[in-house]
Amino acid sequence: MLDVERWAELRREHFVRGVSIKELMRRTGLARNTIRAALRSDAPPAFRAPERLSKLDPFKEEIHDLLRRDPKLPGVRVRELIEPLGFDGGKTIVDNYLREVRPLFVKTRTHQRTVYRPGEICQWDLWEPSAQVPVGHGQVRRAWVVVACLGYSRAGAGALIFSKEAPDVLWGMSRCLWALGALPRLMVWDREGALHAGRGRPTEIYAAFCGQLPVDWYFCQAADPQAKGVVERLQGYLETNFEPGRRFANHLDFQLQLDAWFEKANMRAHRMLRARPIDRLIEEREVMRPLPESEPDVDRRWVMRVPPDPFLRFSTCSGR
């Protein structure tokens, strides 16, 4: 087979310089048919290996049926299902094919930029610091931060809590609302277990909290963090800008540093808004409802019966 350079030379000599085929045969020693084929070909010569059948070819339709039923079916499971049908290939060939065809069966979601009206919405989330928080006397505890972000101004606030139980989460929400200084019309959460009772309904304690303010509530669909992307982006900023390089004396110091960070973050120029969140927050407060005179009651209360032998157990502590 001719290489590309020889093919190009033959075409140059014949079409550009007018050398005849007979003369080309004399100069190159190539056969007439080889030269004619090179002159007729508009594409450079290339080696094309004959197509080889893959071990997976007879099972591709079965794989397509499996992906139609479950587009997220793992490759290991696909291999287990086609092996009884006679497939004896390896893991790599299946994974490579799934990587190629799986996007054809996954329902793609369309995205659009959402514009919020002032005071319309406040999105919420829980962020867990990567390290446990010191609480004094050399002790540390696992902690979370309740993060709030207003949709219009992008102003944020955060509150440190030590459990994901409803009283703690609601206390954190109350602290964030008082830090923002007004009430939004709608509060958006994912399906947080302490607040979501199922099928989009709030738990009794969360419904009571919203009723005391009063505000509306909304729960996103399961596994749909994009629905509250405003607070998700703020949470990502927390992870990369607030936490790295910081040390905390105790939980009170953590909250003080967190408040100072949010104060600074709200004063920075927001890239998408081309404005400072604090300036838009002042504008947003004008149309938001004022806070009630007192915060909602979210205190914990337990009623216990003490036996004649005064032995009492509370949480993980026991005593007489």
Buried (B, 14 or more C-beta within 10 A) or exposed (E): EBEEEBBBBBBEBBEEEEBEBEEBBEEBEBEEEBBBBBBEEEEEBEEEEEEEEEEBEEBEEBBEEBBEEEBEBEBEEBBEBBEEEEBEBEEEBBBEBBEEEBEEBEEEEEEEEEEBEBBBBBBBBBBEBEEEBBBEEEEBEEBBBBBBBBBBBBBBBBBBBEEBEBBBBBBBBBBBBEBBBBBBBBBBBBBBEBBBBEEEEBBEBBBBBBEBBEBEBBBBEEEEEEBBBBBBBBBEBBEEEBBEEEEBEBBEBBBEBBBEBBEEBBEEEBEEEEEBBBBBBEEBBEEBBEBEEEBBEBEEEEEEEEEEEEEEEEEEEEEE
